[in-house]
Every structure is written in C-alpha cells, then in structure tokens.
Amino acid sequence: MLDATVGTKNRVEVRGGRIRLTKSSAARGGGWIEIGTDPVIVGRNAACQLVLDDAKVSAVHAEFVATEQGVRVRDLDSRNGTFVGGVRVGDIYLLTSTKLRLGETEIQFEPLRPERITVSAIPSFGPLVASSPGMRAIFERLSKMAPTDLTVLITGETGTGKELVAQALHLASARSKKPFVVVDCGSIPPTLAEATLFGHERGAFTGAVDKRLSPFIEADGGTIFLDELGELPLEVQPKLLRALAERRIKSVGGSSYREVDVRVLAATRRDLVRAVNGGNFRSDLYFRVAQIKIELPALRQRVEDIPVLVRRMLKDLGDESAYERVSNMTLERLMRHDWPGNVRELRNAVAVAFALAAEGEEIDIAAHLGALTETPVHPSSSPSIPPGAGGGAASSSFASMKGRQFQEAKRDVLARFERDYFAALSEDAKGNVSEMARRAGMERAHVRAYLRRHGIGAKQEQE
C-alpha cells in the first residue's frame, strides 16, 4: 500500500533572479527588482510591479516568477510580444544572464544563487489535503492570508477545487460565523448581471415582480465568493469595481447607496491577465480582485497527492478504513492517468467504485475512469443526482443484479448514471448545452454526444 500520510518538512531549491531596465531605458525606471515565488507582472498599468512608460507595451505584458526550473517568463498575449535574443517567446525558463525586449523597452535579467526554501509540513487546510511540496506551500500561504480581509483571486483548471479553497479561507477567518455567499458569474444572463449582483427594486424593469436583495447584502459581515469572475459581462465590470472600492452598493431602481462589510474572494478558470490584453476584462478590476493570487495546480502536476486524496475521499464517504482495500496497483494506475477533470474527476471515480464494491472486496477506482472521466460531480455546481444514479444511493439498486455477470451489471449501472446525470443537468440548465458543458467541466461536443446517446433533448445554444 502506498503511504498516504504526510512526513516532515521538505526543502526545495528555487531558482530566482532579478530584472531592471537597461541604461538605454534608465530614464523610465529604477533599480533591480527581485523575482521570487510571487509573480512579478510587467506592463504599462500602474498596478504592475514594474511599470513601463512605453506605448508599445501592453497594460499587463509579461509575468516573471521563480521556480525550481528557473525564472519562468510568460508573455500574457501582449500586442507586440516579448523577445529574448531576437526570438519572440511565449513561455520560457531563464537560467543565465540575458536581455529581453518588451515593445521598445530593453530589460536586463540576471539569475541569483539558487535558494533552498522550507516547505511547510501542514498536511491540510480545511477540507483540502496534500503531501506534495507545491500544495503544502499553498496551504501555508492560505493559513497566513485567512485572518486578513485581503481580496484573493483563485485560479486553476475546472475541477481543481477553487470553491473549496474559498470555503476554507472563510472558515479560517474571523468571519466564519457569518454567511458565505456564492455568486456564479458564469450563469448570469448578461441583461440581468447588474440586478443579480446588486439586487433590484420591485418594478425596476420588466419581469421584476418582486424586490431582490443583493448577494453583497446577504453576505454582510461574511464572505462573498464570485465564482467564474472571468465570465462577467464587460459593461458590468466598472460597477463591480466601484462597489469593491467604495464598499457600498445601490440596487437597480434604488435611490440610495447601502454600505456593506464583506470580504471578496473570486475564482476563474480563465487567464484573466490574457483577457485584459484581449480587451475582455478590465485591468483595474483585475488588480483590485488579485491582491493575492492563488494558482491551483492540475492534478496531473501533483499525482503524489492521489493517495492522501483517496483516503480523505473515502473518509468523507463514511469509511476511512476502506482505503486498506485500495491496492498499490490501483493507486499506480491512478497516478499514470492524465486527469482532465482533476480532483473532481477523482472524487467521482472514488464515489462510484466505493458504491459498487461488495463488502470486503477490493475498491478498484481505476476501473471507473473511462466513461466517468467526463462526468465529474461537484456538490456546488452539478445538479442533484436522482436515486440510483451514483454514489451511495446506487447501492439500493444492486439487489436486482445478483447472478448477472459483473461487466454486464457494471455497464447497466454506468449507463443509468450517465442517463440520470445528464437528464438532471439538462433540466437544471434548461437544456442550454453551453451551460451544461460549463457545469459538467466538459467540452460541448462531449455533452451533445451523451445527450444523443441517451435521447435527451437540448436547446440550440448560442456559439
């Protein structure tokens, strides 16, 4: 059995560096800026760590951050590009002294001596568990920022656990006894975005038959979590920025402002700095919500966490001792999987494997990846699964399968799970395939394939 416990502190070697403008650019900048494990953004926006007075440089042009492989430089979809040695680059690692060109500005880079940093032995943060150095470093940062009122932007692929991080931050703060309110910006119709965020008075617009309170008021004294912030319509973004800056809101149709006391956490699966350069997200709003930025790695980048995650998931299902029924071979197969659905996909496979395994039988999680890989279930964003569709409820339908061959019975269970899952998803999303794909963390083409397979109708979504 692979060990699912956490040992002592780890030490990792981080290769950082420093940057400054060259002599030819000296009139526009100062001295050296060190590159550490917190990203340094370079661009024209006044909130950047290195501000360039260059019309050919984008508002947020490039990002520098120290890693174990060297200083990572990412061009953030800038208009005129980032060049190293005359070659336009998108994402590279710097290990030696070199010069970069951003617009008409030249930047000198010098590596610094590798620094060995101690990674905390904190094995968990709220419901989150890990053994990998990268995740434990994130836990340490979360534990330090939780008591503050700093705004935090949580980024990462679908299924990496962004909402769990937000909940954990809330529960570890002084606001834990106050409300935690979630606003799914990705599901708000553009025409109702302002009213959904700030509330509305009765009769404020056609269809406003009742007064609706703002989620900011509902969260007063607590935390508001703006999920999928990158989907918020551009025309509403300046109003959200003003609300965050002034800590007060006015409902649609209202005549006065109301002060609110909330901590703001936000999450997105999109790269917002690239969206800024693409004109789809305001730079001032980005810097307002990203006082602290937490980037959650994909599960394929931290497969050493799989054993502790599996143990925790089985504990959440009510039987931590069931981990002893997960073989090393199964864990090794899980660690070779590419995990397109990330931790959510693993949780789904664990739940189904646990439900299907007979008492005392091996829990073969890896056997349930295939068809279930693209149907991740998440308690906050997926529809309710009808009885018999999966998880613990599935066991109630197993009695009728006695005497049948295992593979045949398993195919029937999986087909029933798929059918019930997508029927409920379609009902919740009112048949909108784009919304169904967003909630399930899948491509629209895959959602359509499941709908056709099970004869579930859907509306023609807007491309």
N, C-alpha and C positions, 0 to 999 in steps of 0.2 A: 504494500500500500504506500503510495506516495504521501509524504508528510504534508499535512495541511495545517501545521502550526507555524507560528512566527518566531524566529530566533532573535538574536541580539542585533544591535545596530550595525548597519552596513556603512562602508566608506566607499564613495565613488569618486573618480577623477574627472573633473570638469575642465575643459579647455576653453578659456575665455580670451579676451583681448581688449583692445581699445581703439577708438577711432577719433579722428579730428579732421577739420578742413585743412587742405594743403595751403602752402604760402600764397598761391595764386588766388585762393578763396578766403584768405585770412581776414579781409575786411568785413566779411559777413559772419564770422563765427569766433568762438573762443578756443579753449584748450581741449585737452583729451577728455573723452567720455568713455568710461569703462563699460565693457559688455559682460554682464553676469547672467545668471539663470532667469532673471526677469527681462522680458523682451524690451529692446530699445527701438522705438519707431522713429524713422527719419522722414521728414516731409515738410511741406510749407505750412501746415496747420500749426497754430500757436501752441497747441497742447502736445505736440511731438517732443520727444526727449532731445532731439537735435533738429532745430528749425532752420530750414534753408530758404534764403531770400533769392529764389530762382524761379522765374516764370515757367520754366520747362520742367520743373519738379512737381509731382502730384501732391495733393493735400496730405495723403499718407502714402509714401512712396516705397519704402523698404523696411524690413524688420531684421534686427540683429539679436541673436541670443546664444549664450554659451551652452554647449552640450558636451557629452562625452566624446563625440566625434570631431569637435572643433567648433568654431563660431559659425552658426547657421545663418546664412543670409537669404532672405526670401523677398523677391520682388512682388509687390502687392498689386499686381495688374496695373502698374503705373502707365501713364500715357506714353512716355518716351523711353522707358526701360531703365534697367540697371546693368552696367557694363563692368566687366573685370578683364583687363588685358585686351580690350577691344572686342570682347565677345559678350553678347547680350545673354544674361543669365536669368533663370527663374528661381532656382533653389539650389544653393551650393554650400559647401563647408570650407571655411578658410583656416589654414594651419600655418601659413607663412606670411611675412610682410608683403603687402601688395597695395595697389591703388585701385579705387573704384570710381566710376563716373556716374552721377545721377543728374540728368539734364545737362547743364553746363558747369556743374559743381564737381570738383575732384575731392575725394575723401581718402585719407591715408589710414590703412589698417595695420596694426601690429599685434601679434599674438603675445599673450602673457604666459608666465610659467603655469603649467597645469596645477590646479588647486584640488586637493583632496578634501571633500566635504563629508560630514557625517550625516547619514540619512536616519531620521527618527525611527525608533522601533515601535511606534504607535501602530498596532495591528488593525485598528478600525476607527471610524469616525461616524457615529450614529449607526445607521444600518449598513454602512459601507465597510467592506473588509478587503484586505490585500496583504500580500507578502513581498511584492515587487518594490524595489527602491523608489521607482518613479511615483507610484501611487502613495507610498508612505510619506514621501516628500510633500505630496499634495495634501495628505491628511494633516501634516504639521502646519502647513500654511492655513488650512481651513480652521484649525484649532486656534490659531493666533488672530484670525480676522473675525471669527464668530462673535466675540463680545463687542465688536465695533458696529457702527452704523454705515460703514463704507458700502457703496454700491458695488456689486460683484456681477461680472459677466461670465457665465459658464458656457464653454463651447465644447463641441465634440460631435461625433457621428451619431446618428439615430441609434438609440438603444444603449448608450454608454452610461446612463444613469444621471443625467443632468438634473432632473427634478428631485431625485433622492439627495443629491448634494445640496440643493436649495432647502429641502426639508431639514436636513441635518444641520445646516447653518442656523436655521430658525430655532430649532430645538436646543441648540447650544448657546443661544443668545439670551439676553435679559428679556426679550420679547416673547419667550417660548410659551407663556401662558395666555398670550393674545392671539388673534386669528392669523392663520397662514392662508392667504387667498391666491388662487391660481387663475391667471388670465391667459387663455390660449390665443395668442395673437394670430396664429395661422388659420383659425376657424372663424375669424370675424369677417363678415361681409364688408367690403370697402366702404359702402354707403352708410354703414352703421358703426364704423370704427370709433368715431368721436363719442357717440352716445354710449357705446359699450364700455369705453374706458372711463368716461367722466359722468355717466348717468344722464337721465333726461327727465324733464317735467312732463306731466300729462298733457297731451295735445301739442307737444313741441314739433311734431312732424306727423305725416300720415302714418297711421299704424301705432302711434304712441298712445294707446288707450289707457295706460297706467303709468304712474311715476316709477322710475327705476333708479335705485341707488348706485352710485359709482363703486366699483370694487376697491378704490382707494379709501372710501369711507368705511366699507365693510372691514377693511384691514387696519383701520385706525388703531394705533398703538402696537400693531404687529408687523407682519411682513407681507409684501405683495410680490408675487413671482410672475414675471412677464415671460411666458414660455414662447419660443419661436418668435422672438422680437424682430428678427430679420424679415418677417412676412408683413410687418405693419406698413400700411399704405404711406407713401411718401408725404402726402398732404397732411396727415395727422401727426407726423413726427415733430414738427415745431411746437405743436400744442402740448405734446407729451414732454418735450424738453422744458418748456416754460413751467409746466406743473412740477417737474422734478426740481427745477432751480428755485422756484418760489415756494414750494411745499404747500400749495393751495390749488384748488380746482373749482371750476364752475360748470354746472350741468348744462346740457343743451336745453335751451329755453329758459334757463335760470337767469336771475338778475344780480346775483351776488356771489362772491367767492367764499369758499369754506376752507379753512386751514386743515391740513391732515398731517398726522405724525406716523409715517410708515418708513420701514426700511425697504429698499428696492433691490431685488435680485432679478436677473434676466438670464435667458439662455437662448442659444441658437445653434442650429446645425450648419448654418451658412458661415462663410468667412466674411464678417462684416467690414473689415478694412478693404477687402476687394470690392465689396458692394459700395463703399464710399467712393472709390475711384471710378466705379461704373455709374455713379450718379443715382443709385437706388437706395442709399442710406446717408443720412446727414452726418457729417464728420463731427459736428458739435454734440449731437446726441450720442454718437459712439463714445467719445471721450467722457461724457457725463456718466454713462452706464458702466464703462470699463475702468472705474477707479482701480479695481482689482480684476485681473483676468485669470480664470482657471480653465486650462485646456485639458479635458479628459482624454486619455489615450484610448485608441481602439483596443478591443480585447486581443486581437491578433498581435498587438505590440506588447502585451503583458501576459502571455499564456501561462507563466509561472504562477499567476494568481488563480488559475482554474481550480486546483484542489481546495483552497480555502473558500472559494465562492461556492463550490458544490456542497461542501459541508454546511455552510451558512444557509444555503437554499433548502437543504433537507431539514435543517433545524426549524426554518420558517414554516415548513410543511408539517411540522409536528413530530419529527423523528430524527434527531441528530445522529442517533446510533446507526441509522440506515447507511451512513457513509461507509461503514465497515463492509457493506455489500456492494460497494463500487470497486471494481478490480483495477489494478495498475494498468492493465491493457486498455481498459476503457478510458482511464484518465490520459494515457499517452495518445490515444486516438483523438480525444478532445483537444489535446494540445497541438495536434497537427492540423486541425480544422482551421479554415480561414475566417470564420465568424462574421459574415456580412451583417448579421443582426446584433452583433456584440453581446453584452451581458443579458439583454432582454431575450435574445435567442437561446442562450444557455439556460436561463430560468425556465423558459417554455419547455425545453427538452428535458430538463430535470423533473419538472412537474408531471409531464406525460409518462416518463419512464418510471417514476415513483408510483403513479397510479396504476400502471399496467403490471408491475412486478408483483408476483404472488408472495405471500408471507415467507420470509427467509430466502427468497430467490435473489440472484444477482440483479442489481439495478443497472441495466445496460443503456446508459444515457446516449452513447454514440449511435445506437441503433435507431434513434428517433430524430436524427438530424435532417436527412433528405427532405421529405415532404413538409416537415415542420420548420425548416430553416427560414422560410419566408413568411411565416405566420406568427411573428412574435406577439406576445400578450403583455400588456402593461396595465396595471390597475388604474392609472390616471388617464390614459388616453385611448384605451380599447373598449369596445362595447362589452356589456356583461355577457358571459358565455352561458347559454342555456344548460340545464342539467343534462349530463351525459356527453357534453361537448369536449371536456378535457379537464385536467387537474383532478382534484379529489372527487369531484362529482361523477367522474367517469366510472368509478368503481361500481356504482349502482346498476350499471347495465351489463356487467361481466357475467352474471349468473347464467344468462341465456347462451353464453359462448362455450359452456362446458362440453367437452367431447369434440370440439372443432379443432382443425389444425391451426397451429399458432399463427403462421403467416396469413392465413385467410382471415382469422379473427382480428389480427392487427390491422390489416388493410381496411376492414369494415370500420374499426374504431377511428382510424385516421381519416377516412372518408367522411364519417359522421362529424368529426371535429371540424374539418375544413368547411363542410356544408353549414353547420350551425354557426361557426365563427363568421363566415362571410355573409350569411343571412343577417345576423345581428349587426355586423359592421355596416352593411348596406342600409339597414333600417335607421341606424344612428346617424349616418351621413346623408340620409335622404337620397340615396342612390348616386351621389356625386363621386365619380371614380377618383378624381384628383384628391378629394378629401379622404376617401377610403385609403388611398395609397399613402397619404401623409400619416394617417393614424396607425397604419399597419407597418410603416417603415419599409415600404416596398416600392418597386417601380410600377407605374400604372399598367404597363403591358402584362406584368405578372398578375396584378389584381384582376384584369379583364379575363385572363386565362382561367383563373379559379372560378370567376362568375359564370363563364361559358360552361366549364366542366360540370358545375352543379345547377345550371339552369336558373341562375339568379339574375333578375333584371337590373339594369342600371341606366341612369340618365346619360346623355351625351355630354361629357364635360367640356369646358372651355379650355382650349390648348393655350 
